[in-house]
Amino acid sequence: MGTPLSVVIHELGGGFRKPVKAIHVGGPLGGLVPVHKIPDLGVDFESFAKEGFLLGHASVVCIPENFPMIKYISHLFQFTAHESCGKCFPCRLGSTRGHELIEKAQNGKCKIDIGLMNDLLETMETGSLCALGGGLPLPIKNAMNYFENELSPYFKK
């Protein structure tokens, strides 16, 4: 704890074998960190919170430059829909509807209204009974914020 994230990744971990555009830290509900933000972070809760991410349990999944962010978002919604216990509507229905919206956009059947997506994420974040539904919005918001250009063909404002 406290070690700069860049030291952990590049010196202790040996760096990336292939070009990476983001790292997903802390499991599927953790922060989605674009590589240009790595130097701003340490392995500590404070620096992650300050930058709008979540350290969680500090696992790291690398997202290659050539992997579509829309596909990664679809995976996160699908994972949450599958893992939901079904007890609360925001998680059970929100993750399912989010996945459906992303799939339709990926298949060219519609563009997602950004306001609708933000409402869905806010409902999940504030209304879910546990961290599964309440945590999913963070990496989705991180993706929408830092990869806006890549995601813009799938969203309408």
C-alpha positions as CSV (number, residue, x, y, z in Angstrom):
1,M,0.0,0.0,0.0
2,G,1.2,3.5,-0.8
3,T,3.5,2.5,-3.7
4,P,2.9,4.5,-6.9
5,L,0.7,2.6,-9.3
6,S,3.2,3.2,-12.1
7,V,6.0,1.5,-10.1
8,V,3.8,-1.5,-9.4
9,I,2.9,-1.9,-13.1
10,H,6.1,-1.0,-14.8
11,E,8.8,-1.9,-12.4
12,L,7.5,-4.6,-10.1
13,G,5.0,-6.1,-12.7
14,G,7.2,-5.8,-15.8
15,G,4.9,-3.5,-17.7
16,F,2.5,-4.4,-20.5
17,R,3.3,-6.9,-23.2
18,K,0.9,-5.3,-25.7
19,P,-0.4,-1.7,-25.9
20,V,-3.1,-1.1,-23.3
21,K,-5.7,1.7,-23.2
22,A,-7.1,1.1,-19.7
23,I,-6.8,-1.0,-16.6
24,H,-9.8,-2.1,-14.6
25,V,-8.7,-2.1,-11.0
26,G,-10.5,-3.7,-8.1
27,G,-12.7,-6.3,-9.9
28,P,-15.7,-5.7,-12.1
29,L,-17.1,-3.0,-9.8
30,G,-13.8,-1.1,-9.5
31,G,-12.4,1.8,-11.3
32,L,-11.7,1.8,-15.0
33,V,-8.5,3.7,-15.3
34,P,-7.2,5.0,-18.6
35,V,-3.4,4.5,-18.9
36,H,-2.7,8.2,-19.0
37,K,-4.0,8.4,-15.4
38,I,-1.7,5.7,-14.0
39,P,1.0,8.2,-13.0
40,D,-1.6,10.1,-10.9
41,L,-2.4,7.1,-8.7
42,G,-0.8,5.3,-5.8
43,V,-1.9,2.0,-4.4
44,D,-4.1,3.7,-1.8
45,F,-7.7,4.4,-1.4
46,E,-7.3,8.2,-1.2
47,S,-5.6,8.8,-4.6
48,F,-8.1,6.5,-6.3
49,A,-11.1,8.3,-4.7
50,K,-9.6,11.7,-5.5
51,E,-9.3,10.8,-9.2
52,G,-12.8,9.3,-9.3
53,F,-11.9,5.6,-9.2
54,L,-12.1,2.8,-6.7
55,L,-9.2,0.7,-5.6
56,G,-11.4,-2.2,-4.4
57,H,-9.4,-5.3,-3.8
58,A,-6.7,-4.0,-6.2
59,S,-6.8,-6.8,-8.9
60,V,-5.9,-5.5,-12.3
61,V,-7.4,-6.4,-15.7
62,C,-5.8,-4.9,-18.7
63,I,-7.9,-3.7,-21.7
64,P,-5.9,-3.8,-24.9
65,E,-5.9,-0.8,-27.2
66,N,-7.7,-2.9,-29.9
67,F,-10.5,-4.2,-27.7
68,P,-13.7,-2.2,-28.2
69,M,-14.8,-0.3,-25.0
70,I,-18.5,-0.8,-25.9
71,K,-17.9,-4.6,-25.9
72,Y,-16.2,-4.3,-22.4
73,I,-19.2,-2.3,-21.1
74,S,-21.5,-4.9,-22.5
75,H,-19.6,-7.6,-20.6
76,L,-19.8,-5.6,-17.3
77,F,-23.6,-5.3,-17.7
78,Q,-24.0,-8.9,-18.6
79,F,-21.8,-10.0,-15.7
80,T,-23.9,-8.0,-13.2
81,A,-27.2,-9.2,-14.7
82,H,-26.0,-12.8,-14.4
83,E,-24.6,-12.4,-10.8
84,S,-27.6,-10.4,-9.5
85,C,-29.5,-12.2,-6.7
86,G,-32.7,-10.6,-8.0
87,K,-33.7,-9.2,-4.7
88,C,-33.8,-5.5,-5.8
89,F,-35.2,-4.1,-9.0
90,P,-32.4,-1.5,-9.7
91,C,-29.7,-4.3,-9.9
92,R,-31.8,-7.0,-11.5
93,L,-33.6,-4.9,-14.1
94,G,-31.1,-2.1,-14.5
95,S,-28.2,-4.4,-15.4
96,T,-30.4,-6.4,-17.8
97,R,-31.8,-3.3,-19.5
98,G,-28.3,-1.8,-19.6
99,H,-27.0,-4.9,-21.4
100,E,-29.9,-4.8,-23.8
101,L,-29.3,-1.2,-24.7
102,I,-25.6,-1.8,-25.3
103,E,-26.3,-4.8,-27.4
104,K,-28.8,-2.9,-29.5
105,A,-26.3,-0.1,-30.0
106,Q,-23.5,-2.5,-30.9
107,N,-25.7,-4.2,-33.5
108,G,-26.6,-0.8,-35.0
109,K,-30.3,-1.0,-34.0
110,C,-30.3,2.2,-32.0
111,K,-28.2,4.9,-30.4
112,I,-28.4,5.1,-26.6
113,D,-29.7,8.3,-25.2
114,I,-27.0,9.6,-22.8
115,G,-29.6,11.0,-20.4
116,L,-31.4,7.6,-20.2
117,M,-28.0,5.8,-19.5
118,N,-27.1,8.3,-16.8
119,D,-30.6,7.9,-15.2
120,L,-30.2,4.1,-15.3
121,L,-26.7,4.3,-13.7
122,E,-27.9,6.7,-11.0
123,T,-30.9,4.5,-10.2
124,M,-28.6,1.5,-9.9
125,E,-26.1,3.4,-7.8
126,T,-28.6,4.8,-5.3
127,G,-31.3,2.2,-5.3
128,S,-29.4,-1.1,-5.2
129,L,-29.3,-3.0,-1.9
130,C,-25.7,-4.2,-2.3
131,A,-22.4,-3.3,-3.9
132,L,-23.1,-5.4,-7.0
133,G,-25.8,-3.1,-8.5
134,G,-24.5,0.0,-6.7
135,G,-20.9,-0.6,-7.9
136,L,-21.4,-1.2,-11.6
137,P,-22.1,2.4,-12.5
138,L,-18.5,3.5,-11.6
139,P,-16.6,1.7,-14.3
140,I,-19.4,2.5,-16.8
141,K,-19.2,6.2,-15.9
142,N,-15.3,6.0,-16.1
143,A,-15.6,4.5,-19.6
144,M,-18.2,7.1,-20.7
145,N,-16.0,9.9,-19.4
146,Y,-12.5,8.8,-20.6
147,F,-13.5,7.0,-23.8
148,E,-16.2,9.4,-25.0
149,N,-14.7,9.6,-28.5
150,E,-14.6,5.9,-28.9
151,L,-18.1,5.4,-27.5
152,S,-19.7,8.4,-29.3
153,P,-21.0,6.4,-32.3
154,Y,-23.2,4.4,-29.9
155,F,-24.7,7.3,-28.0
156,K,-26.9,10.3,-28.8
157,K,-26.9,13.4,-26.7
